[in-house]
Amino acid sequence: MPLPSTSTPAEAARNWVRELKKYRDPSNARSAFELAVTLIPFLALWTLSWWAMTIHWFLPLPIALLNGLFLVRIFAIQHDCGHSAFFKNGKLSDWVGRALGVLTLTPYDVWQRVHAIHHSNSGNLDQRDMGEIFTLTTTEYAARSRFGKFTYRLYRHPIVLFVLGPGYLFFLQNRLPIGLMRAGFKYWLSAMGTNAAILVILGIIFYFGGAGPILLIFVPTTLVAATIGVWLFYVQHQFEETHWENKDLWQVHDAALHGSSHYVMPSVLQWLTANIGVHHVHHLYSRIPFYRLPEVLRDHAALAEAQRLTIRESFATARLHLWDEGERRLMSFRQAREQMRASR
């Protein structure tokens, strides 16, 4: 049932928040089931990959690539834990999230804080800091030096964002509490504790199997998951008609609803990504467990149709780099250049 119309988009977004509150309660039994049907296949595929390595060195690779999808789902569950949306007991959610963070190479407490900042500031042009894919406005880009433009273009290049970036983020950057280096011992403990657990696991793998399982199973599985994860995060906020405002006009619920996409995927991919594509609903009410998001879309056609972005359409978003405040849309470097020439 659609909600009553209101005078402003911000009021409409706040009304959605009130309506979505009824979907927030997780089921401990359902959450335990979702965790089991994710971890068991992940570990089984790891075992199968290790066995396949005894037949031929190449055989583990396609299995590891498939297992990367299950690692994406593990990260999505960790993500729900970070929002206290997985188990009714918040402490249980946190400890499950910390354990899963060892598998995803992501220090849980560090990520939780950075991700909370992302939710608090998403779409705010005056708060583009942690937890975001850095985006310049056309005016800011035009004011940069030639070298400044070069570095931004390099950063936004698809090879950097989607090929080099994921490995750097998960293998290197996550080893330190970047952005929270002076925020307290808790974040150092999270990063160093996760690093220690990862080293123990890799040490056990090396002891029993040498470098082979690490190079042929661990590395490709993680890289596939990291690449898919970065792509998902990108298309969830970097689409042409996304939402950005300066601080004086920015409103958190309005930005959540209109600045997040509804990434429409086939049912198998929707399952493997734990419905993370229903991102506009997630940003509106992050306490909703991922397995209840389809329920929201079934009950509210307006949300099911909002910000729809298909996989085919999403590839075009990789060419969008700059936010134009006048036209209120993301555009490519070429479009910005043509616009600048036309305005002379």
N, C-alpha and C positions, 0 to 999 in steps of 0.2 A: 504494500500500500504506500503510494507516494506521500511524502509529508506536505503539509500546507505550504503554499508559496509565501515567501517573506520578502521584505523590501531590499535586502542586500545579500550578495553571495556569502558574506561572512556569517550572517544570521542563519542562512540555509545550511551552511557547513556545521554550525553549532547545533542545529536541530538534528542533523544526522548523528552527531556524537551522542546526543541523548537517546536516540533510537537504537544505536548500536550497543548501548550498554548491556542490553539483555543477552547478548551473545558472548559475553566476556568470560563466563565461568568454564574452566576446563574440566574434563573428566579424567581422574587419575588412571582409571582402567584403560580408557582410550589412549591416553598419552603413553602409558607403559606399552601398549600394543604397537603404537606407531614407532616407538623407540626400538622395539624388538624386531619388527619387520624391516627396519632400516639397518640395524647393526648386524643381524644374522647374515643377510645376503652380502653385506660388505666384507665380513670376515670370511665367509665362504668363498667369495671371489678372490680374496687375498690368498687363501689356501690353494684354490685351483690354479692361480697364477704361479705360485711357487712350485706346484707339481708339474705344470706345463713347462717350466724352465728346465726340468730334467730331460725333457724330450728334445727341445730346441730353444735356443736363446730368444728367438723372435716371438714364440707363442705367448709369453706372458703379456706382451704389449697390447694386443687388442682387448684382452680381458681386463687389463689395468685401465684402459681407456673407458670401458664400460663401467668399471668400479668408480671412476671419477664422478659419475652421475650420482652414485649412492653417497659419495663424500659430500656432494653438494647438498643432498638431503640431510646429512648429519649436521652440516653447517646451519641449515635452515632450522633444525630443531634447537641447536645451540642458540640461534637467534631468538626463538620463542622463549627459551629459558631466560635470556637477557632482558626480556620484557615482562618477566614473571607471568607468562601466559601458558606455561606448559603443565606444571603441577600446581595444585592448590597451595601447597607449602612452598613459600618463596625460597627458603633455605635449600630445600631439596632441588628445586629448579637451578639454583646457583651452583650446587655441587655437581649436578649432572652436566651443566654447561661447562664447568671447569674441566671435567673429564673429557668431554667431547672436544674441547679446545686443544687438547693434546693431539687428537687425530687430525684436526683442521689446521694445526700449527698457529692457532690464534689465541693468545692470552686472554682469557675470558673477561677478567675485571677491567683490563685496559680497553678491550673492544666494547664492553658494555657502556663504559663512560663516554667513549668517543661516539658510539652510536646514539647515545642519548642526546649528545650535543647536535648530532645530525638531525634528529627528530625535532629538537627545540628550535633549530635555525633554518631548516630546509626552505629554500625560496626567498630567504632574506638577503638582499643585495649588500647589506652592511655587516653581515656575519658569515662571510664565505671563508671558513677556516677549516677546522678539523672535520673529518668524516665526509668530505665532499669531493667530487671531481671538479677541480678548479675551473671556473668559467668566467671569462671577461665579457664586459659589455662592448659594443662596437665603439663607443666613445673612448673607453679605457684602452682598447687595442690601438685605436688611431693615435692616441697620445704617447704610445710607447716608442722608444728608440728602435732603430733597425734591429739591433741585437735583441732587444726585449721582445719584438715581434717574432724573431726567429726562434727564441727559446719557447715562447708560447705555442707556436706552430709545431715545434718539435714535440712538446708535451702532448698536444692534442692529436698527433699523428696516430692512426690506427695501429701501426706496428709497436709504438711505445705503449699505448693504452691497453692493447689487447694481446700483445705477444710478449713484450719485455716486462711490462708493468705487473702482471699477475705473479710471475715468479719472484720479482723483486719484493713485492708486497708481502707475500706469504713466507718466502724462504729467508729474507733479510730484514725488512722493516719490522716485521712482527717480533723479532728477537729482542727488541728494546721497546720500552713504553713511550714511543715517539708521540710528542705533543703533551705528554704528562710526566716528563722527566723530573719536574720539580713539584709535582702534585701530591707527593706522599709515598711512603714506603709500600703501601698496599699495591701500587701499580708495578713497582719494581719486583715485589714478591710474585705477583701474577706472571710477569714476563719471565723471570728467572726460574720460577717453579715449573712453568710450562716447558721452558727450554731443557731443564734437567730431566723431566719426564720423557721428552722427545729423545734425548740422548740415551736414556736407559733403554727405551724400546728399540732404537736403531742399533744400540750395542748388542742387544739380544739377537736381533735379526742378523747382524754381522757375524756374531759368534757361531750361529748355526748354519748360516748360508753364505757368508762372505759378502762381497760387494754386489753380487748379482741381483739379489732381491731388492736392494736399495736402489740400484740404478735402473732396473727393468720393471719394478713394480711400484715402489714408494714414490720415486720422482715423477714418472708419467701420470700416476693416479692423482697426485697432488696438483700437478700442473694443469691437468684437464679440469679438475674441480675449481682451481683458482681462476682459470680463464673464463669458464662459464659463470662463476660468481661475479667477476668484474663486469662481464657483459650484462648480466641481469641487473646489477646495480646501475650501470650506465643507462640502459633503456628505461629503467623505472623513473628516471628524472630528466634525462636528456632527450626529450622529444620536442618537436617543433613548437607546439602550443602549450608548453609547460608554463609554470607560474613563478615569476620573480617580482618582488616589490622592494622598494626602499623601506627602511625601518618604520617610518612614520605612517606608512600605508599597509604594512605587512600585518597579517593576522594568521596565527598558527593553524587554525582549522581550515581556513580558506586555502592556505598554501598546501596543506595536506591533501585536500580533496582535488584541487586543480593542478597541483604540481607533481603528482604521482600518476603513473600510467596504469592501465589495466592490460597487462601483457597476456594476450590470448594465445594459449598453447594447446597442442593435442593433449588428451587426457593422460597419456603415459608420462609426458614431460611435466604436466601439471602436478602429477603425483611425485615424480622424482625431485621436483623443486619445491615441494610442500606448499603449493599454492602461493608462492611468494610473488607471482605475477599479479595477484589481486592487491596491488600495492597501494592503491588509493584508499581502499578500505582499511588496510593495515595502518597507514599513516593517520587516518582519522581516529582509529581506536586500536592502539598497538597491543592492548591486553587480550584481544580476541585470539584464541588458539588457531593455528593455521588450518586445522581440520574443520573448523566452523566457518571459514570464509566462504566456501561454496554455498552454505546455508544462507548467508547474507545476500549473495547474488540471486539465489532462487526467490527470496522473499521481497527483494527490492529491484525491480527492473531498471529503475533509473540509475542505480549504481552498476548494474550489469552492463549497461550501455555507455557509461561514462569513460572517457579517455581510452577507448579500446585501441590496442596496437597489436597487429598481427606480427608473426615472425617475419613474413615477407616485407611488411612495411617497416619493420624495425631496422633493417639493414641500412636504410637511407639515413637513419639518425647518426651514423658514424661520420657523416659529412657535415654535421651541424656543430659549430664551434663557438659562436658568439651570440650573446643575448642583445637584441635590439630593443631598447626601451620605448622607442617611438612606435614600432610595429608590434611590439609585445610578442616576439617569437624568437626562437633560435634560428640562426642562419649560418650558411657556410662562409668561408673566407671570400670565395668568389662573389657571392651575393652581396656581402658587405662592401667589397671593392666596387662593384657595379653601382651600388647605392650611393657610395661616396662620389663617384664620377658624375652621376646624374644630378647630384645636389650642388655641383660647382657652377 
